[in-house]
Amino acid sequence: MKNKLINKTLKFTLLAVGLTSVPAMAHIGYGGRDFGSFTGTAAASSTITNQAASGWHGWIDGTDADWGDSHRTRAFRFTLENDADVKISFKEQAYVTPTGASVIAGIMPGFSLYKGLAHVAPFAADHDFAVGSIAIRDAVGGVGLTEGSFRALTDWSITNDNNDPASVFTYVGHAYDGLGIDYGTGVIPGADGLADHMVSKVFHLTAGDYSIFVGGTDYLNSSAPFTALGIEGMVAVVPEPETYAMLLAGLGLIGFSVSRRRPA
């Protein structure tokens, strides 16, 4: 896949050089990236701004045989209390951090949606380089044949340094910006058909906790330094049509009841 051997060699070299700092970088967390809880019975939306992915390629790197490093993506979460249609959107965003650092736009975003969450406090955070995480992916992908735990197009699991029972991400679906990407193994499905630095898709979901992993789709810019690329995301919930019908019927009954009680 597009001279992946060169890219992988470079990534592993960089990993070896900065190994002491990797665990802190690689932990999966949802800090500042929780869209909140939605009833699913009322229209609602939540937008999160001023977030960033590390590098241009994090999502696309999870689509190949050796999977990807999850900390090149950003994890978001939300909770749905009842079945509903949910629109998920991400787009590029340039912003300035509180310390005055500039975060650039330009990402071609891709995201995958999963049912399930990573470990959250009081549990230790999950990361690709935990002994248990490596064991999980070695058992599935082959010893030493993956560069990380993230899989963009199917289920995957990961754990923490305490080797707690694995966090399981059950794949729901994905979407990515552009006309369709082929890095040597055929066009990857899920392109939105328009390369405009934004992507959205509607999913019909059941109640539960969900994780969204977002990153870039450009292998051509997968070399260090890994630029911080700004992202804005939105989750919008639309109740099922039958829910609306029940609501309207209820309002109709209330109106009828009130009219019956009015004096002649």
Disulfide bonds with the S-S distance in Angstrom:
none
